[in-house]
Amino acid sequence: MSESHTIIIGGGIMGLSIAWRLAREGQRVTLLERGEVGQAASRVAAGMLAASAEVGYEEFELYALCRESLRRWPSFAKQIEADSGLQVDYRSNGTLIVAHDRDAAVALQRGYDFQKEQGYPVEWLTKAETLDVEPFLSPRIVASVRASEDHAVDNRMVLKGLRKAAESFGTDILEHCEVEHIDLSGTGVTVRAKDGRTAEGSTVVISAGPWSRQFSGIKAEYLPPVRPVKGQILELRMERPFELTHVIRGAKAYLVPRSDNRLIVGATSEEMGFDVRKTAGGVYSVLDGAWEMVPGIYDLELVSVDVGLRPGSRDHQPIVGFCEDRRVFIATGHYRHGVILSAVTATEAASSIISGNDSAVFEYFTPKRFQGEAS
């Protein structure tokens, strides 16, 4: 056993990105994934890098973290591309947050004023200005806010790139390896899967999304308080003359264009446990909200409907950092912000695991805030 061998449980964007950052620093890494790498919630995400568009009246620390991660994303994306040889379709066209009627415009104005007070780079656009930059928006649109620094990425290409990059630096990836037990009784860590396979190391990273509580052998208070939040998302095919260049966000849906003419439309947010059924109601609610903003989607081909289970924590904040037993590191609970927060989570987590020091960036999001509250 290497003196610094990290075992990562979970092969979504968090597990893969941490594995890659550790491996490229010369660390020995083994990643265990219960299914196939990159095929759960991270694959079903829309890939929005929205630090400004999602800022609310609370959760200042969370949105400051999103903003810091967005700052890191351009170099993060370039490093993935350089290490993997794959393009991740990083798009910097910006986001339009639209109001489809006067009541929505009043709410949009309040949000805009708050964003400006917080120093976010946003711009108010009139109806005419909005339709000038995105002609396929509904003529009923009243106004919009342009967040020019909110970008987007093809999360599926990011996942492919991360896997290839991590493996190129020696990461050992084991798929269909569902972990059931974590043994901390010795000086190191032993992880056992349901099929009997085991891995031994010095540190274990729990980044298994909503499945991050399903392990025996360690203290209950070390298991992060996360739950699955179901999201149904659609993929459409854009055909000329239809075209969108910005990410479009409204009260009930969002639309994210890709460079290969795919259009991602989402997403529901359902407290349905581990239910992954595709439902008529879910599809309808997403399409209805999107059609209200962009009527032209009515004639586009529906390519697929997918379901993902986001890891939502008890306070809807990410959970990142060492437990009291510093052989256990948690990286989950990112909820709707997994893609944007992967850049800052990966770099800070890898740095902490290598150095043994806590990250000042994640001081507010430590798992220790839940200790003593074991369910």
C-alpha positions as CSV (number, residue, x, y, z in Angstrom):
1,M,0.0,0.0,0.0
2,S,1.4,3.4,-1.0
3,E,1.8,5.9,1.8
4,S,-0.5,8.3,0.0
5,H,-3.1,6.2,-1.8
6,T,-6.5,7.8,-2.1
7,I,-9.7,5.8,-2.7
8,I,-12.5,7.7,-4.3
9,I,-16.1,6.4,-4.0
10,G,-18.2,7.8,-6.9
11,G,-17.4,8.4,-10.5
12,G,-19.5,11.6,-11.2
13,I,-18.0,14.9,-12.0
14,M,-16.7,15.4,-8.4
15,G,-15.0,12.0,-8.1
16,L,-13.5,12.2,-11.6
17,S,-12.2,15.7,-11.2
18,I,-10.7,15.1,-7.8
19,A,-9.1,11.9,-9.1
20,W,-7.6,13.7,-12.1
21,R,-6.2,16.6,-10.0
22,L,-4.6,14.1,-7.5
23,A,-3.2,11.8,-10.2
24,R,-1.6,14.7,-12.2
25,E,0.2,15.6,-8.9
26,G,1.7,12.2,-8.8
27,Q,-0.7,10.7,-6.2
28,R,-1.9,7.1,-6.4
29,V,-5.7,7.0,-6.9
30,T,-8.3,4.3,-7.2
31,L,-11.8,5.3,-8.1
32,L,-14.8,2.9,-7.4
33,E,-18.1,3.5,-9.2
34,R,-21.3,1.7,-8.4
35,G,-22.4,1.8,-12.1
36,E,-20.6,3.3,-15.0
37,V,-18.4,6.4,-14.7
38,G,-20.1,9.6,-15.7
39,Q,-23.6,8.1,-16.3
40,A,-25.6,9.5,-13.3
41,A,-26.6,13.0,-12.4
42,S,-23.4,14.6,-13.9
43,R,-24.3,13.3,-17.3
44,V,-27.9,14.6,-17.1
45,A,-26.9,18.1,-16.0
46,A,-27.2,21.1,-18.4
47,G,-23.7,22.3,-18.0
48,M,-24.5,25.9,-17.0
49,L,-21.8,27.9,-15.3
50,A,-24.2,30.4,-13.8
51,A,-22.7,32.4,-10.9
52,S,-24.7,35.6,-11.7
53,A,-28.0,34.2,-13.0
54,E,-28.7,32.1,-9.9
55,V,-27.7,34.6,-7.2
56,G,-30.5,34.9,-4.6
57,Y,-31.3,37.0,-1.6
58,E,-29.6,34.5,0.7
59,E,-26.8,32.0,0.5
60,F,-24.1,34.6,0.0
61,E,-21.3,32.2,0.8
62,L,-22.6,29.7,-1.8
63,Y,-22.8,32.2,-4.6
64,A,-19.4,33.6,-3.7
65,L,-18.1,30.1,-4.1
66,C,-19.8,29.7,-7.4
67,R,-18.2,33.0,-8.6
68,E,-14.8,31.8,-7.5
69,S,-15.3,28.5,-9.3
70,L,-16.4,30.3,-12.5
71,R,-13.3,32.3,-12.4
72,R,-11.3,29.1,-12.4
73,W,-13.3,27.4,-15.1
74,P,-11.5,28.7,-18.3
75,S,-8.2,27.3,-17.2
76,F,-9.8,24.2,-15.7
77,A,-11.4,23.5,-19.1
78,K,-8.2,24.1,-21.0
79,Q,-6.3,21.7,-18.7
80,I,-8.9,19.0,-19.3
81,E,-8.6,19.5,-23.0
82,A,-4.8,19.4,-22.9
83,D,-4.7,16.3,-20.8
84,S,-7.4,14.4,-22.6
85,G,-7.2,15.7,-26.2
86,L,-11.0,16.2,-26.1
87,Q,-12.9,19.4,-26.6
88,V,-15.4,20.3,-23.9
89,D,-17.4,23.0,-25.9
90,Y,-16.8,25.8,-23.4
91,R,-19.2,28.6,-24.5
92,S,-18.8,32.2,-23.3
93,N,-21.9,33.7,-25.0
94,G,-23.6,34.5,-21.7
95,T,-27.0,34.0,-20.2
96,L,-30.3,35.9,-20.7
97,I,-32.7,35.8,-17.8
98,V,-36.1,36.7,-19.3
99,A,-39.4,38.0,-18.1
100,H,-42.4,36.8,-20.1
101,D,-44.9,39.3,-18.7
102,R,-45.1,42.5,-16.6
103,D,-45.4,40.7,-13.2
104,A,-42.3,38.6,-14.1
105,A,-40.5,41.8,-15.1
106,V,-41.2,43.4,-11.7
107,A,-39.6,40.3,-10.0
108,L,-36.7,40.4,-12.5
109,Q,-36.1,44.1,-11.7
110,R,-35.8,43.3,-8.0
111,G,-33.4,40.5,-8.7
112,Y,-31.4,42.7,-11.0
113,D,-31.1,45.5,-8.4
114,F,-29.9,42.9,-5.9
115,Q,-27.3,41.5,-8.3
116,K,-26.0,45.0,-9.0
117,E,-25.7,45.7,-5.3
118,Q,-23.7,42.6,-4.9
119,G,-21.3,43.6,-7.7
120,Y,-22.4,41.0,-10.3
121,P,-21.7,41.9,-13.9
122,V,-25.3,42.1,-15.2
123,E,-27.0,44.3,-17.8
124,W,-30.7,45.3,-18.1
125,L,-32.1,44.8,-21.7
126,T,-35.4,46.2,-23.0
127,K,-37.8,44.1,-25.0
128,A,-36.3,45.4,-28.3
129,E,-32.7,44.8,-27.1
130,T,-33.6,41.3,-25.9
131,L,-35.2,40.3,-29.2
132,D,-32.3,41.9,-31.1
133,V,-29.8,39.5,-29.5
134,E,-32.1,36.5,-29.5
135,P,-34.8,36.8,-32.3
136,F,-36.4,33.4,-31.5
137,L,-37.6,34.5,-28.1
138,S,-41.3,35.0,-27.7
139,P,-42.5,38.5,-28.8
140,R,-44.3,38.5,-25.4
141,I,-41.0,38.9,-23.6
142,V,-41.0,42.1,-21.7
143,A,-37.4,42.5,-20.7
144,S,-34.3,40.5,-19.8
145,V,-31.1,40.6,-17.8
146,R,-27.9,39.6,-19.6
147,A,-25.3,37.9,-17.5
148,S,-22.4,38.1,-19.9
149,E,-20.0,36.2,-17.6
150,D,-22.3,33.2,-17.0
151,H,-21.0,30.6,-19.4
152,A,-21.8,27.0,-20.3
153,V,-19.9,23.8,-21.0
154,D,-20.9,20.4,-22.5
155,N,-20.9,18.4,-19.3
156,R,-20.9,15.0,-21.1
157,M,-17.7,15.9,-22.9
158,V,-16.2,17.2,-19.6
159,L,-16.9,13.8,-18.1
160,K,-15.3,11.9,-21.0
161,G,-12.3,14.3,-20.8
162,L,-11.9,13.9,-17.1
163,R,-12.0,10.1,-17.3
164,K,-9.4,10.0,-20.1
165,A,-7.2,12.6,-18.3
166,A,-7.4,10.8,-15.0
167,E,-6.5,7.4,-16.5
168,S,-3.7,9.0,-18.5
169,F,-2.1,9.9,-15.1
170,G,-2.5,6.4,-13.7
171,T,-5.9,6.5,-12.0
172,D,-7.3,3.0,-11.6
173,I,-11.1,3.1,-12.3
174,L,-13.3,0.1,-11.2
175,E,-16.9,0.2,-12.6
176,H,-19.9,-1.8,-11.4
177,C,-18.2,-1.8,-8.0
178,E,-20.8,-0.8,-5.4
179,V,-19.2,0.0,-2.1
180,E,-21.0,-1.2,1.0
181,H,-18.4,-1.0,3.8
182,I,-15.6,1.4,4.9
183,D,-13.2,0.0,7.6
184,L,-11.3,2.5,9.6
185,S,-10.2,0.0,12.3
186,G,-6.6,-0.1,11.2
187,T,-4.1,2.7,10.5
188,G,-5.3,3.1,6.9
189,V,-8.7,2.7,5.1
190,T,-10.1,-0.5,3.7
191,V,-13.1,-0.3,1.3
192,R,-15.2,-3.3,0.5
193,A,-17.6,-3.7,-2.4
194,K,-20.7,-5.9,-2.5
195,D,-19.0,-8.3,-4.9
196,G,-16.2,-8.8,-2.5
197,R,-13.6,-6.6,-4.1
198,T,-11.5,-4.5,-1.7
199,A,-9.2,-1.5,-1.9
200,E,-6.8,-0.3,0.7
201,G,-5.4,3.2,1.0
202,S,-4.6,6.1,3.3
203,T,-7.6,8.3,2.6
204,V,-11.1,7.7,1.3
205,V,-13.1,10.4,-0.5
206,I,-16.9,10.0,-0.4
207,S,-18.3,11.6,-3.5
208,A,-21.1,9.2,-4.4
209,G,-23.8,11.9,-4.8
210,P,-27.1,10.9,-3.1
211,W,-25.7,7.4,-2.4
212,S,-23.1,8.9,-0.1
213,R,-24.9,7.7,3.1
214,Q,-25.1,4.1,2.1
215,F,-22.0,2.7,3.7
216,S,-21.5,0.7,6.9
217,G,-18.4,0.5,9.1
218,I,-17.9,4.2,9.9
219,K,-19.6,6.6,12.3
220,A,-23.0,7.7,11.3
221,E,-22.1,11.3,11.8
222,Y,-19.4,11.0,9.0
223,L,-22.1,10.1,6.5
224,P,-23.2,13.3,4.8
225,P,-26.9,14.3,5.2
226,V,-27.7,14.1,1.5
227,R,-30.9,13.0,-0.3
228,P,-31.8,12.5,-4.0
229,V,-33.6,15.4,-5.8
230,K,-35.0,14.1,-9.1
231,G,-34.5,16.2,-12.2
232,Q,-36.0,15.4,-15.6
233,I,-34.3,17.0,-18.6
234,L,-34.9,17.0,-22.3
235,E,-32.6,17.1,-25.4
236,L,-34.0,18.7,-28.6
237,R,-32.3,19.0,-32.0
238,M,-32.1,22.5,-33.4
239,E,-32.6,22.9,-37.1
240,R,-32.1,26.1,-39.2
241,P,-33.4,28.7,-39.3
242,F,-34.0,28.1,-35.6
243,E,-31.0,29.1,-33.5
244,L,-30.1,30.2,-30.0
245,T,-26.8,31.6,-28.9
246,H,-27.3,32.4,-25.3
247,V,-28.4,30.3,-22.4
248,I,-32.0,31.3,-21.8
249,R,-33.4,31.2,-18.2
250,G,-37.0,31.8,-17.1
251,A,-39.1,31.2,-14.0
252,K,-40.0,27.6,-15.0
253,A,-37.3,26.3,-17.4
254,Y,-34.0,27.0,-19.0
255,L,-32.6,26.3,-22.5
256,V,-28.9,25.6,-23.1
257,P,-27.7,25.5,-26.7
258,R,-24.7,23.3,-27.7
259,S,-22.3,23.9,-30.6
260,D,-23.4,20.6,-32.3
261,N,-27.1,21.9,-32.6
262,R,-28.3,20.0,-29.5
263,L,-30.6,22.0,-27.2
264,I,-30.8,21.0,-23.5
265,V,-34.1,21.9,-21.9
266,G,-34.7,21.5,-18.2
267,A,-35.4,20.7,-15.5
268,T,-37.8,19.5,-12.9
269,S,-36.9,19.5,-9.2
270,E,-38.8,16.7,-7.5
271,E,-38.6,15.2,-4.0
272,M,-39.2,11.6,-5.1
273,G,-36.5,9.6,-3.4
274,F,-34.6,7.3,-5.7
275,D,-37.4,7.2,-8.3
276,V,-35.9,7.5,-11.8
277,R,-39.1,7.1,-13.9
278,K,-39.6,9.5,-16.8
279,T,-43.1,11.0,-16.4
280,A,-45.5,12.8,-18.7
281,G,-46.0,15.5,-16.1
282,G,-42.3,16.1,-15.8
283,V,-41.9,16.4,-19.6
284,Y,-44.9,18.7,-19.9
285,S,-43.8,21.1,-17.1
286,V,-40.4,21.5,-18.7
287,L,-41.7,22.0,-22.2
288,D,-44.4,24.4,-21.1
289,G,-41.9,26.6,-19.3
290,A,-39.5,26.6,-22.2
291,W,-42.3,27.1,-24.9
292,E,-43.4,30.2,-22.9
293,M,-40.0,31.8,-23.6
294,V,-39.1,30.2,-27.0
295,P,-42.2,29.1,-28.9
296,G,-40.1,27.8,-31.8
297,I,-39.2,24.7,-29.8
298,Y,-42.6,23.3,-30.7
299,D,-41.3,22.1,-34.0
300,L,-38.0,20.7,-32.9
301,E,-37.2,17.0,-32.7
302,L,-37.3,15.5,-29.2
303,V,-34.2,13.4,-29.0
304,S,-34.3,12.1,-25.5
305,V,-35.7,12.5,-21.9
306,D,-33.3,11.8,-19.1
307,V,-33.5,11.6,-15.3
308,G,-30.8,12.5,-12.8
309,L,-30.7,12.4,-9.0
310,R,-29.0,15.5,-7.7
311,P,-27.4,15.2,-4.2
312,G,-29.2,17.8,-2.0
313,S,-27.8,18.4,1.5
314,R,-29.9,19.3,4.5
315,D,-29.1,23.0,4.1
316,H,-28.8,22.8,0.2
317,Q,-25.1,23.7,0.6
318,P,-22.2,21.6,-0.6
319,I,-20.4,19.4,1.9
320,V,-16.6,19.4,1.3
321,G,-13.7,18.7,3.6
322,F,-12.3,16.3,6.2
323,C,-14.3,14.6,8.9
324,E,-13.1,14.5,12.4
325,D,-11.2,11.4,11.3
326,R,-9.0,12.9,8.7
327,R,-8.7,9.7,6.7
328,V,-12.3,10.5,5.5
329,F,-12.9,13.4,3.1
330,I,-16.4,14.3,1.9
331,A,-17.2,15.9,-1.5
332,T,-20.9,15.9,-2.2
333,G,-24.1,17.8,-1.7
334,H,-23.6,20.2,-4.6
335,Y,-27.2,20.0,-5.6
336,R,-27.9,22.1,-8.7
337,H,-24.4,23.5,-8.8
338,G,-22.3,20.4,-9.4
339,V,-20.8,21.4,-12.8
340,I,-19.9,25.0,-11.9
341,L,-18.4,24.0,-8.5
342,S,-16.4,21.1,-9.9
343,A,-13.5,23.4,-10.7
344,V,-13.0,24.8,-7.2
345,T,-13.9,21.6,-5.5
346,A,-11.4,19.5,-7.4
347,T,-8.5,21.8,-7.0
348,E,-9.2,22.6,-3.3
349,A,-9.9,19.0,-2.4
350,A,-6.8,17.7,-4.1
351,S,-4.7,20.3,-2.3
352,S,-6.2,19.5,1.1
353,I,-5.7,15.7,0.6
354,I,-2.1,16.1,-0.4
355,S,-1.2,18.7,2.2
356,G,-3.5,17.5,5.0
357,N,-4.7,21.1,5.6
358,D,-8.2,22.3,5.5
359,S,-9.2,24.6,2.6
360,A,-10.0,28.2,3.6
361,V,-12.2,28.4,0.5
362,F,-14.5,25.7,1.9
363,E,-14.4,26.8,5.5
364,Y,-18.1,27.5,5.5
365,F,-19.0,24.2,3.9
366,T,-17.1,21.7,6.1
367,P,-18.8,18.4,7.0
368,K,-18.1,19.2,10.6
369,R,-21.1,21.5,10.7
370,F,-23.3,18.4,10.8
371,Q,-21.3,16.4,13.3
372,G,-23.4,15.4,16.3
373,E,-26.5,15.5,14.1
374,A,-26.4,11.9,12.9
375,S,-29.7,10.6,11.7
